[in-house]
């Protein structure tokens, strides 16, 4: 489960990298495209699921 959670972290990391790259052109135009904002929201939701999966797997290890 931890490996799957780590894989689910990758979309969020890629989104953060693209935000950093695109912010080099200026922050004003970064949030103008609603399609791009939706894509980032989906990527961050997937990443949040990965974090939850890692936390549940980590907490479940001590119960065995």
C-alpha angles and dihedrals in degrees: 000000000000092000091051089049091052090051089052090055092064099079090055092048091050091049091052090050091052091047090054092047094046093045088065087075092054136288094245096075096035096089100036098095111078092194091057091047090052091050091050091048091053092047092050091047090054089049091051088054089052091052091050091048092051092048093049092048092047094049091045092057094072094048094065 
